[in-house]
Amino acid sequence: MQPARALERGLASALCFNCGIPLDAEYFDESGVVKFDPDPLKLDPELGREVVLARFALSPQYCGVLEYFAQFTDLYEKDSSLIETPGLEWVILSNGHPLYPYVKLERIVNPWGNGSFQIAIRLDEGATIEFVVRRRSAELKGITLGGRIVGRYWYNTAYGAAGRNGR
């Protein structure tokens, strides 16, 4: 297809001619921080339990794409060579299921604050995305963890005409 025709097609359908995402798509940017407290009597995730660091739920009839995620540990912050996170398992979930290929990370892949590598994972209509960390070691106490997810979402026109993000 000729570039001019592709551009015309993209403008006519209000879709980006490079990626197919609607031009009026909105952004989401969710993050959270948790501290594993050194005092065993305080609230602290039990061994093996998941802690949700960031969560975003698409409304029914909305689709989306996950574009970035970032991880933080104060261990890495003290020494950026400490990318391994023994005793921790980072997972991105979509509707409660691991989102491939981010099913079981045991190291810092995208450090928070250093610019993440862009990804493009399509999200199902009405999906709930969660970035969770699982505690696998009782020895991990007194550390701070953080997670961030960023992406875009839009109304799925297969459900009929709607105004710009006409919820």
MDTraj code that builds the backbone (N, CA, C; nanometers):
import mdtraj as md
import numpy as np

residues = "MET GLN PRO ALA ARG ALA LEU GLU ARG GLY LEU ALA SER ALA LEU CYS PHE ASN CYS GLY ILE PRO LEU ASP ALA GLU TYR PHE ASP GLU SER GLY VAL VAL LYS PHE ASP PRO ASP PRO LEU LYS LEU ASP PRO GLU LEU GLY ARG GLU VAL VAL LEU ALA ARG PHE ALA LEU SER PRO GLN TYR CYS GLY VAL LEU GLU TYR PHE ALA GLN PHE THR ASP LEU TYR GLU LYS ASP SER SER LEU ILE GLU THR PRO GLY LEU GLU TRP VAL ILE LEU SER ASN GLY HIS PRO LEU TYR PRO TYR VAL LYS LEU GLU ARG ILE VAL ASN PRO TRP GLY ASN GLY SER PHE GLN ILE ALA ILE ARG LEU ASP GLU GLY ALA THR ILE GLU PHE VAL VAL ARG ARG ARG SER ALA GLU LEU LYS GLY ILE THR LEU GLY GLY ARG ILE VAL GLY ARG TYR TRP TYR ASN THR ALA TYR GLY ALA ALA GLY ARG ASN GLY ARG".split()
xyz = np.array([
    [0.0848, -0.1170, 0.0000],
    [0.0000, 0.0000, 0.0000],
    [0.0896, 0.1236, 0.0000],
    [0.0501, 0.2229, -0.0727],
    [0.1272, 0.3457, -0.0805],
    [0.1123, 0.4252, 0.0489],
    [0.2198, 0.4920, 0.0939],
    [0.2137, 0.5675, 0.2204],
    [0.1005, 0.6693, 0.2249],
    [0.0734, 0.7387, 0.1138],
    [-0.0330, 0.8401, 0.1134],
    [-0.1687, 0.7752, 0.1385],
    [-0.1921, 0.6596, 0.0774],
    [-0.3199, 0.5905, 0.0978],
    [-0.3317, 0.5389, 0.2406],
    [-0.2214, 0.4916, 0.2961],
    [-0.2228, 0.4449, 0.4349],
    [-0.2573, 0.5606, 0.5279],
    [-0.2017, 0.6783, 0.5001],
    [-0.2305, 0.7964, 0.5813],
    [-0.3781, 0.8333, 0.5697],
    [-0.4302, 0.8329, 0.4469],
    [-0.5719, 0.8639, 0.4266],
    [-0.6600, 0.7647, 0.5015],
    [-0.6246, 0.6364, 0.4929],
    [-0.7027, 0.5330, 0.5613],
    [-0.6990, 0.5543, 0.7114],
    [-0.5809, 0.5891, 0.7663],
    [-0.5664, 0.6130, 0.9097],
    [-0.6496, 0.7307, 0.9563],
    [-0.6487, 0.8394, 0.8803],
    [-0.7259, 0.9568, 0.9181],
    [-0.8749, 0.9331, 0.9011],
    [-0.9116, 0.8630, 0.7966],
    [-1.0529, 0.8381, 0.7711],
    [-1.1147, 0.7522, 0.8809],
    [-1.0404, 0.6586, 0.9358],
    [-1.0962, 0.5700, 1.0362],
    [-1.0615, 0.6135, 1.1785],
    [-0.9893, 0.7243, 1.1949],
    [-0.9470, 0.7774, 1.3248],
    [-0.8592, 0.6784, 1.3999],
    [-0.7799, 0.6016, 1.3245],
    [-0.6848, 0.5078, 1.3833],
    [-0.5440, 0.5487, 1.3449],
    [-0.4503, 0.5231, 1.4319],
    [-0.3097, 0.5448, 1.3985],
    [-0.2739, 0.4469, 1.2870],
    [-0.2190, 0.4961, 1.1781],
    [-0.1882, 0.4065, 1.0666],
    [-0.0659, 0.3210, 1.0949],
    [0.0104, 0.3498, 1.2011],
    [0.1251, 0.2654, 1.2372],
    [0.0865, 0.1503, 1.3288],
    [0.0023, 0.1785, 1.4294],
    [-0.0262, 0.0752, 1.5299],
    [-0.1726, 0.0349, 1.5369],
    [-0.2622, 0.1101, 1.4757],
    [-0.4033, 0.0751, 1.4760],
    [-0.4794, 0.1187, 1.6004],
    [-0.4144, 0.1878, 1.6924],
    [-0.4816, 0.2358, 1.8132],
    [-0.5605, 0.3620, 1.7777],
    [-0.6854, 0.3725, 1.8261],
    [-0.7639, 0.4932, 1.7981],
    [-0.6911, 0.6197, 1.8437],
    [-0.7050, 0.7246, 1.7654],
    [-0.6360, 0.8495, 1.7947],
    [-0.6845, 0.9143, 1.9244],
    [-0.8067, 0.8809, 1.9684],
    [-0.8581, 0.9401, 2.0918],
    [-0.8385, 0.8487, 2.2136],
    [-0.7495, 0.7520, 2.2043],
    [-0.7232, 0.6615, 2.3173],
    [-0.6713, 0.7399, 2.4377],
    [-0.7133, 0.6983, 2.5554],
    [-0.6704, 0.7600, 2.6810],
    [-0.5529, 0.6818, 2.7388],
    [-0.4794, 0.7441, 2.8319],
    [-0.3659, 0.6797, 2.8988],
    [-0.4056, 0.6372, 3.0393],
    [-0.3422, 0.5302, 3.0882],
    [-0.3486, 0.4982, 3.2302],
    [-0.2056, 0.4881, 3.2818],
    [-0.1884, 0.5247, 3.4073],
    [-0.0571, 0.5249, 3.4715],
    [-0.0820, 0.5001, 3.6203],
    [-0.0596, 0.3775, 3.6635],
    [-0.0873, 0.3382, 3.8014],
    [0.0406, 0.2881, 3.8670],
    [0.0564, 0.3189, 3.9956],
    [0.1756, 0.2757, 4.0673],
    [0.1445, 0.2581, 4.2146],
    [0.2325, 0.1887, 4.2821],
    [0.2172, 0.1683, 4.4255],
    [0.3484, 0.1261, 4.4878],
    [0.3568, 0.1464, 4.6190],
    [0.4772, 0.1124, 4.6951],
    [0.4332, 0.0391, 4.8210],
    [0.5093, -0.0623, 4.8603],
    [0.4812, -0.1374, 4.9820],
    [0.6129, -0.1606, 5.0555],
    [0.6046, -0.1647, 5.1868],
    [0.7240, -0.1910, 5.2671],
    [0.7025, -0.3203, 5.3451],
    [0.7988, -0.4109, 5.3333],
    [0.7976, -0.5311, 5.4160],
    [0.8593, -0.4899, 5.5489],
    [0.7767, -0.4782, 5.6502],
    [0.8185, -0.4234, 5.7792],
    [0.9085, -0.5207, 5.8552],
    [1.0142, -0.4699, 5.9189],
    [1.1022, -0.5574, 5.9960],
    [1.0385, -0.6073, 6.1248],
    [0.9310, -0.5425, 6.1723],
    [0.8633, -0.5855, 6.2934],
    [0.7618, -0.6937, 6.2577],
    [0.7832, -0.8185, 6.3016],
    [0.6939, -0.9282, 6.2621],
    [0.5524, -0.9139, 6.3161],
    [0.5287, -0.8239, 6.4123],
    [0.3946, -0.8065, 6.4667],
    [0.3105, -0.7102, 6.3833],
    [0.3757, -0.6334, 6.2944],
    [0.3021, -0.5405, 6.2086],
    [0.2528, -0.6126, 6.0836],
    [0.1621, -0.5475, 6.0131],
    [0.1096, -0.6057, 5.8897],
    [0.2228, -0.6252, 5.7905],
    [0.2406, -0.7454, 5.7475],
    [0.3480, -0.7813, 5.6575],
    [0.2980, -0.8994, 5.5751],
    [0.3136, -0.8968, 5.4435],
    [0.2622, -1.0077, 5.3636],
    [0.3209, -1.1413, 5.4093],
    [0.2336, -1.2383, 5.4208],
    [0.2773, -1.3714, 5.4584],
    [0.3620, -1.4313, 5.3469],
    [0.4436, -1.5259, 5.3838],
    [0.5282, -1.5945, 5.2872],
    [0.4416, -1.6541, 5.1762],
    [0.4771, -1.6268, 5.0518],
    [0.4031, -1.6798, 4.9371],
    [0.2834, -1.5971, 4.8950],
    [0.2440, -1.5015, 4.9751],
    [0.1281, -1.4189, 4.9425],
    [0.1643, -1.3107, 4.8410],
    [0.0700, -1.2769, 4.7553],
    [0.0902, -1.1712, 4.6561],
    [0.0501, -1.0360, 4.7126],
    [0.1261, -0.9347, 4.6752],
    [0.0922, -0.7971, 4.7096],
    [0.0764, -0.7211, 4.5779],
    [-0.0372, -0.6563, 4.5599],
    [-0.0630, -0.5793, 4.4383],
    [0.0074, -0.4442, 4.4502],
    [0.0985, -0.4192, 4.3583],
    [0.1709, -0.2925, 4.3552],
    [0.0992, -0.1891, 4.2692],
    [0.0387, -0.2335, 4.1598],
    [-0.0333, -0.1432, 4.0699],
    [-0.1468, -0.2211, 4.0052],
    [-0.2598, -0.1515, 3.9844],
    [-0.3780, -0.2175, 3.9287],
    [-0.4557, -0.1177, 3.8430],
    [-0.5039, -0.1671, 3.7270],
    [-0.5912, -0.0858, 3.6429],
    [-0.6955, -0.1782, 3.5815],
    [-0.8222, -0.1369, 3.5914],
    [-0.9321, -0.2158, 3.5357],
    [-0.9951, -0.1404, 3.4188],
    [-0.9959, -0.2045, 3.3029],
    [-1.0648, -0.1481, 3.1874],
    [-1.2151, -0.1628, 3.2096],
    [-1.2903, -0.0637, 3.1714],
    [-1.4361, -0.0734, 3.1791],
    [-1.4851, -0.1744, 3.0769],
    [-1.6040, -0.2302, 3.1003],
    [-1.6612, -0.3181, 2.9981],
    [-1.6689, -0.2448, 2.8646],
    [-1.6443, -0.3132, 2.7579],
    [-1.6479, -0.2632, 2.6218],
    [-1.5286, -0.1753, 2.5869],
    [-1.4246, -0.1768, 2.6701],
    [-1.3008, -0.1030, 2.6424],
    [-1.1856, -0.2009, 2.6260],
    [-1.0987, -0.1722, 2.5304],
    [-0.9781, -0.2505, 2.5047],
    [-0.8571, -0.1650, 2.5411],
    [-0.7393, -0.2263, 2.5391],
    [-0.6217, -0.1472, 2.5708],
    [-0.4931, -0.2166, 2.5334],
    [-0.3840, -0.1495, 2.5682],
    [-0.2507, -0.2042, 2.5445],
    [-0.1620, -0.1618, 2.6620],
    [-0.0863, -0.2570, 2.7144],
    [0.0131, -0.2288, 2.8177],
    [0.1402, -0.1880, 2.7468],
    [0.1919, -0.0682, 2.7789],
    [0.3073, -0.0150, 2.7064],
    [0.4360, -0.0130, 2.7885],
    [0.4258, 0.0011, 2.9201],
    [0.5445, 0.0074, 3.0051],
    [0.5145, -0.0545, 3.1411],
    [0.6167, -0.1038, 3.2061],
    [0.6086, -0.1361, 3.3478],
    [0.7448, -0.1053, 3.4081],
    [0.7453, -0.0792, 3.5377],
    [0.8709, -0.0479, 3.6055],
    [0.8690, -0.1104, 3.7446],
    [0.9872, -0.1459, 3.7921],
    [1.0035, -0.2099, 3.9228],
    [1.0965, -0.1252, 4.0094],
    [1.0744, -0.1340, 4.1421],
    [1.1604, -0.0636, 4.2357],
    [1.1859, -0.1507, 4.3581],
    [1.3101, -0.1564, 4.4014],
    [1.3460, -0.2059, 4.5348],
    [1.4504, -0.1108, 4.5895],
    [1.4434, -0.0865, 4.7187],
    [1.5453, 0.0002, 4.7760],
    [1.6807, -0.0693, 4.7793],
    [1.6832, -0.2019, 4.7651],
    [1.8109, -0.2738, 4.7548],
    [1.8829, -0.2322, 4.6263],
    [1.8096, -0.2282, 4.5152],
    [1.8659, -0.1875, 4.3867],
    [1.9074, -0.0405, 4.3902],
    [1.8276, 0.0397, 4.4602],
    [1.8565, 0.1825, 4.4695],
    [1.9917, 0.2086, 4.5370],
    [2.0258, 0.1248, 4.6357],
    [2.1530, 0.1402, 4.7068],
    [2.2716, 0.0959, 4.6221],
    [2.2481, -0.0062, 4.5381],
    [2.3546, -0.0611, 4.4542],
    [2.2897, -0.1125, 4.3266],
    [2.3046, -0.0387, 4.2162],
    [2.2336, -0.0735, 4.0924],
    [2.2817, -0.2031, 4.0282],
    [2.3856, -0.2645, 4.0829],
    [2.4269, -0.3955, 4.0311],
    [2.3430, -0.5077, 4.0917],
    [2.2616, -0.4761, 4.1925],
    [2.1791, -0.5777, 4.2584],
    [2.0460, -0.5946, 4.1857],
    [2.0525, -0.6443, 4.0628],
    [1.9295, -0.6627, 3.9855],
    [1.8573, -0.7917, 4.0224],
    [1.9274, -0.8879, 4.0765],
    [1.8627, -1.0114, 4.1208],
    [1.7795, -0.9809, 4.2452],
    [1.6607, -1.0382, 4.2534],
    [1.5744, -1.0171, 4.3689],
    [1.5383, -1.1531, 4.4298],
    [1.6368, -1.2209, 4.4876],
    [1.6076, -1.3515, 4.5467],
    [1.5051, -1.3357, 4.6591],
    [1.4119, -1.4262, 4.6620],
    [1.3056, -1.4182, 4.7613],
    [1.1851, -1.3398, 4.7154],
    [1.1930, -1.2803, 4.5953],
    [1.0803, -1.2064, 4.5382],
    [1.0494, -1.2589, 4.3991],
    [0.9230, -1.2580, 4.3648],
    [0.8792, -1.2980, 4.2314],
    [0.7830, -1.1910, 4.1805],
    [0.8179, -1.1269, 4.0708],
    [0.7377, -1.0207, 4.0100],
    [0.6536, -1.0813, 3.8983],
    [0.5235, -1.0489, 3.8943],
    [0.4339, -1.1052, 3.7935],
    [0.3353, -0.9975, 3.7480],
    [0.3094, -0.9923, 3.6178],
    [0.2024, -0.9079, 3.5650],
    [0.0860, -1.0004, 3.5316],
    [-0.0306, -0.9680, 3.5851],
    [-0.1499, -1.0509, 3.5664],
    [-0.2533, -0.9772, 3.4827],
    [-0.3237, -1.0524, 3.3998],
    [-0.4387, -1.0017, 3.3259],
    [-0.5564, -1.0914, 3.3620],
    [-0.6564, -1.0337, 3.4256],
    [-0.7724, -1.1097, 3.4739],
    [-0.7304, -1.2276, 3.5606],
    [-0.6288, -1.2058, 3.6430],
    [-0.5837, -1.3079, 3.7372],
    [-0.4898, -1.4116, 3.6808],
    [-0.4577, -1.4022, 3.5521],
    [-0.3678, -1.4983, 3.4874],
    [-0.2376, -1.4294, 3.4487],
    [-0.1253, -1.5005, 3.4618],
    [0.0034, -1.4402, 3.4229],
    [0.0023, -1.3945, 3.2775],
    [0.0583, -1.2768, 3.2551],
    [0.0638, -1.2173, 3.1217],
    [0.2006, -1.2484, 3.0613],
    [0.2025, -1.3375, 2.9656],
    [0.3275, -1.3806, 2.9037],
    [0.3907, -1.2648, 2.8280],
    [0.5186, -1.2423, 2.8369],
    [0.6241, -1.3242, 2.8961],
    [0.6624, -1.2845, 3.0387],
    [0.5804, -1.2021, 3.1051],
    [0.6160, -1.1523, 3.2384],
    [0.5496, -1.2358, 3.3468],
    [0.5779, -1.3652, 3.3452],
    [0.5097, -1.4594, 3.4322],
    [0.5835, -1.4882, 3.5625],
    [0.7132, -1.4730, 3.5653],
    [0.7875, -1.5063, 3.6871],
    [0.9252, -1.4408, 3.6816],
    [0.9290, -1.3110, 3.7067],
    [1.0564, -1.2392, 3.7042],
    [1.1191, -1.2458, 3.8436],
    [1.2457, -1.2778, 3.8480],
    [1.3170, -1.2833, 3.9756],
    [1.4336, -1.1861, 3.9769],
    [1.4183, -1.0794, 3.8970],
    [1.5195, -0.9746, 3.8898],
    [1.4542, -0.8464, 3.8390],
    [1.5263, -0.7363, 3.8539],
    [1.4784, -0.6080, 3.8036],
    [1.5027, -0.6049, 3.6527],
    [1.3964, -0.5979, 3.5762],
    [1.4049, -0.5938, 3.4307],
    [1.3924, -0.4499, 3.3808],
    [1.3006, -0.3757, 3.4388],
    [1.2770, -0.2351, 3.4037],
    [1.2827, -0.1515, 3.5313],
    [1.4006, -0.0992, 3.5654],
    [1.4119, -0.0211, 3.6894],
    [1.3330, 0.1094, 3.6838],
    [1.2627, 0.1369, 3.7918],
    [1.1841, 0.2589, 3.8050],
    [1.2773, 0.3789, 3.8046],
    [1.2486, 0.4764, 3.7211],
    [1.3256, 0.5992, 3.7179],
    [1.4382, 0.6014, 3.6162],
    [1.4661, 0.4884, 3.5517],
    [1.5745, 0.4829, 3.4539],
    [1.5256, 0.4727, 3.3112],
    [1.3969, 0.4857, 3.2905],
    [1.3418, 0.4701, 3.1562],
    [1.3245, 0.3233, 3.1244],
    [1.2041, 0.2836, 3.1006],
    [1.1746, 0.1436, 3.0735],
    [1.1775, 0.1155, 2.9246],
    [1.1927, -0.0097, 2.8915],
    [1.1795, -0.0519, 2.7527],
    [1.0313, -0.0600, 2.7209],
    [0.9925, -0.0053, 2.6067],
    [0.8518, -0.0080, 2.5684],
    [0.8125, -0.1483, 2.5268],
    [0.6913, -0.1854, 2.5647],
    [0.6320, -0.3119, 2.5231],
    [0.4979, -0.2782, 2.4596],
    [0.4339, -0.3734, 2.3981],
    [0.3017, -0.3517, 2.3387],
    [0.2234, -0.4825, 2.3497],
    [0.1601, -0.5014, 2.4640],
    [0.0819, -0.6226, 2.4866],
    [-0.0651, -0.5838, 2.4884],
    [-0.1388, -0.6380, 2.3934],
    [-0.2815, -0.6056, 2.3799],
    [-0.3581, -0.6622, 2.4983],
    [-0.4501, -0.5836, 2.5521],
    [-0.5309, -0.6230, 2.6663],
    [-0.6727, -0.6539, 2.6203],
    [-0.7276, -0.7619, 2.6699],
    [-0.8632, -0.8012, 2.6339],
    [-0.9650, -0.6976, 2.6803],
    [-1.0797, -0.6991, 2.6157],
    [-1.1894, -0.6093, 2.6515],
    [-1.2245, -0.6301, 2.7988],
    [-1.2321, -0.5189, 2.8737],
    [-1.2703, -0.5242, 3.0140],
    [-1.1681, -0.5873, 3.1074],
    [-1.0440, -0.6029, 3.0640],
    [-0.9417, -0.6719, 3.1443],
    [-0.9024, -0.5907, 3.2680],
    [-0.8580, -0.6630, 3.3694],
    [-0.7979, -0.6022, 3.4879],
    [-0.6510, -0.6419, 3.4888],
    [-0.5637, -0.5419, 3.4887],
    [-0.4185, -0.5635, 3.4881],
    [-0.3664, -0.5362, 3.6278],
    [-0.2848, -0.6284, 3.6780],
    [-0.2232, -0.6119, 3.8093],
    [-0.0750, -0.6435, 3.8002],
    [0.0046, -0.5620, 3.8657],
    [0.1476, -0.5877, 3.8798],
    [0.1666, -0.6278, 4.0254],
    [0.2035, -0.7536, 4.0460],
    [0.2129, -0.8069, 4.1816],
    [0.3544, -0.8559, 4.2103],
    [0.3852, -0.8630, 4.3379],
    [0.5103, -0.9219, 4.3826],
    [0.4744, -1.0287, 4.4859],
    [0.5414, -1.1430, 4.4755],
    [0.5207, -1.2524, 4.5710],
    [0.6433, -1.2633, 4.6600],
    [0.6187, -1.2738, 4.7865],
    [0.7272, -1.2884, 4.8830],
    [0.7586, -1.4366, 4.8986],
    [0.8818, -1.4754, 4.8658],
    [0.9233, -1.6156, 4.8702],
    [1.0228, -1.6457, 4.9821],
    [1.0603, -1.5423, 5.0580],
    [1.1579, -1.5614, 5.1647],
    [1.1151, -1.4863, 5.2895],
    [1.1173, -1.5537, 5.4034],
    [1.0828, -1.4899, 5.5304],
    [1.1914, -1.3925, 5.5746],
    [1.3084, -1.4017, 5.5157],
    [1.4201, -1.3153, 5.5537],
    [1.4086, -1.1749, 5.4958],
    [1.3224, -1.1555, 5.3997],
    [1.3056, -1.0232, 5.3387],
    [1.2181, -0.9365, 5.4274],
    [1.2812, -0.8532, 5.5060],
    [1.2074, -0.7618, 5.5926],
    [1.2749, -0.6263, 5.5874],
    [1.1955, -0.5231, 5.6046],
    [1.2505, -0.3891, 5.6054],
    [1.2928, -0.3383, 5.4688],
    [1.2355, -0.3947, 5.3618],
    [1.2664, -0.3448, 5.2278],
    [1.1417, -0.2809, 5.1675],
    [1.1646, -0.1877, 5.0777],
    [1.0559, -0.1194, 5.0093],
    [1.0532, -0.1644, 4.8641],
    [0.9324, -0.1934, 4.8155],
    [0.9128, -0.2385, 4.6775],
    [0.8108, -0.1484, 4.6101],
    [0.8268, -0.1288, 4.4808],
    [0.7306, -0.0496, 4.4064],
    [0.7099, -0.1059, 4.2672],
    [0.5939, -0.0771, 4.2107],
    [0.5634, -0.1202, 4.0747],
    [0.4789, -0.0162, 4.0043],
    [0.4964, -0.0075, 3.8730],
    [0.4233, 0.0903, 3.7929],
    [0.3849, 0.0264, 3.6606],
    [0.2625, 0.0516, 3.6157],
    [0.2155, 0.0071, 3.4845],
    [0.1589, 0.1277, 3.4104],
    [0.1879, 0.1341, 3.2806],
    [0.1434, 0.2452, 3.1959],
    [0.0930, 0.1881, 3.0646],
    [-0.0152, 0.2419, 3.0153],
    [-0.0676, 0.1955, 2.8878],
    [-0.1755, 0.2876, 2.8340],
    [-0.2497, 0.2361, 2.7362],
    [-0.3567, 0.3131, 2.6730],
    [-0.4814, 0.2269, 2.6657],
    [-0.5974, 0.2933, 2.6600],
    [-0.7240, 0.2210, 2.6484],
    [-0.8225, 0.3027, 2.5654],
    [-0.9204, 0.2317, 2.5083],
    [-1.0165, 0.2963, 2.4199],
    [-1.1436, 0.2134, 2.4115],
    [-1.2506, 0.2794, 2.3670],
    [-1.3790, 0.2135, 2.3474],
    [-1.3695, 0.1202, 2.2271],
    [-1.4216, -0.0012, 2.2426],
    [-1.4232, -0.0985, 2.1349],
    [-1.5482, -0.0748, 2.0506],
    [-1.5298, -0.0238, 1.9296],
    [-1.6436, 0.0122, 1.8442],
    [-1.7242, -0.1088, 1.7972],
    [-1.6786, -0.2290, 1.8251],
    [-1.7589, -0.3481, 1.7941],
    [-1.8881, -0.3476, 1.8742],
    [-1.8939, -0.2679, 1.9828],
    [-2.0146, -0.2597, 2.0662],
    [-2.1055, -0.1458, 2.0234],
    [-2.0751, -0.0797, 1.9134],
    [-2.1601, 0.0281, 1.8621],
    [-2.0897, 0.1613, 1.8701],
    [-2.1554, 0.2608, 1.8167],
    [-2.0965, 0.3954, 1.8123],
    [-2.1022, 0.4575, 1.9517],
    [-1.9987, 0.5320, 1.9839],
    [-1.9925, 0.6066, 2.1093],
    [-1.9085, 0.7302, 2.0879],
    [-1.9329, 0.8307, 2.1669],
    [-1.8504, 0.9503, 2.1598],
    [-1.7132, 0.9210, 2.2158],
    [-1.6290, 1.0200, 2.2185],
    [-1.4933, 1.0048, 2.2683],
    [-1.4978, 0.9522, 2.4113],
    [-1.4509, 0.8289, 2.4287],
    [-1.4522, 0.7622, 2.5595],
    [-1.5865, 0.7812, 2.6286],
    [-1.6937, 0.7613, 2.5476],
    [-1.8295, 0.7845, 2.5953],
    [-1.8774, 0.6806, 2.6945],
    [-1.8359, 0.6938, 2.8171],
    [-1.8755, 0.5986, 2.9205],
    [-2.0143, 0.6288, 2.9700],
])
top = md.Topology()
chain = top.add_chain()
for i, resn in enumerate(residues, 1):
    res = top.add_residue(resn, chain, resSeq=i)
    for name in ("N", "CA", "C"):
        top.add_atom(name, md.element.get_by_symbol(name[0]), res)
traj = md.Trajectory(xyz[None], top)
